């Protein structure tokens, strides 16, 4: 049951974030559900691998390169999911940051 609640809150967070940002287009709530699932899977599988592979750059940039990886993950999801478009890499970074804030706010309701 907790997984379903987390998935629903993530979906709402993606939906709200896409409505706030003009550089992000989302077709509907079902597309937001697919984006939440794919983004969760990408963050669980690809992100740790990319963080290990880019560890030297991350150390040199004092961890700021992590934002580039997060932006890349959002852009990758926009390429994979039809109905979810992100205008540029910068909008992907902004989407990730706003999504983090909205998710933090929605986590109050868990």
GICORWO-V217282 format. One record per backbone hydrogen bond with DSSP energy under -0.5 kcal/mol. NH is the residue of the N-H (numbers start at 1). CO is the residue of the C=O. E is the energy in kcal/mol with one decimal. If there is no record, write none. Layout:
NH/CO/E
NH/CO/E
//
This chain:
5/1/-2.0
6/2/-2.5
7/3/-2.5
8/4/-2.5
9/5/-2.5
10/6/-2.3
11/7/-2.3
12/8/-2.4
13/9/-2.3
14/10/-2.5
15/11/-2.5
16/12/-2.8
17/13/-2.4
18/14/-2.4
19/15/-1.6
20/16/-1.7
21/17/-2.0
24/21/-1.0
25/85/-2.9
27/83/-1.8
32/28/-1.7
33/29/-1.8
34/30/-2.0
35/31/-2.7
36/32/-2.4
37/33/-2.1
38/34/-2.8
39/35/-2.9
40/36/-1.9
41/37/-2.4
42/38/-2.7
43/39/-2.4
44/40/-1.7
45/41/-2.4
46/42/-1.3
47/42/-1.8
49/45/-0.7
50/46/-2.7
51/47/-2.5
52/48/-1.9
53/49/-2.4
54/50/-1.9
55/52/-1.2
58/54/-2.6
59/55/-2.6
60/56/-2.3
61/57/-2.1
62/59/-1.2
63/58/-3.3
64/61/-1.4
66/63/-1.3
67/64/-1.3
68/64/-0.6
69/65/-1.7
70/66/-2.4
71/67/-2.5
72/68/-2.4
73/69/-2.1
74/70/-2.0
75/71/-2.5
76/72/-2.6
77/73/-2.1
78/74/-2.0
79/75/-1.5
80/76/-1.7
81/77/-2.5
82/80/-0.7
84/81/-1.3
85/25/-2.4
87/23/-2.9
92/88/-1.6
93/89/-2.0
94/90/-2.4
95/91/-2.8
96/92/-2.2
97/93/-2.1
98/94/-2.8
99/95/-2.7
100/96/-1.8
101/97/-1.9
102/98/-2.8
103/99/-2.6
104/100/-2.1
105/101/-2.1
106/102/-2.7
107/103/-1.6
108/105/-1.3
109/106/-1.6
110/107/-1.2
//
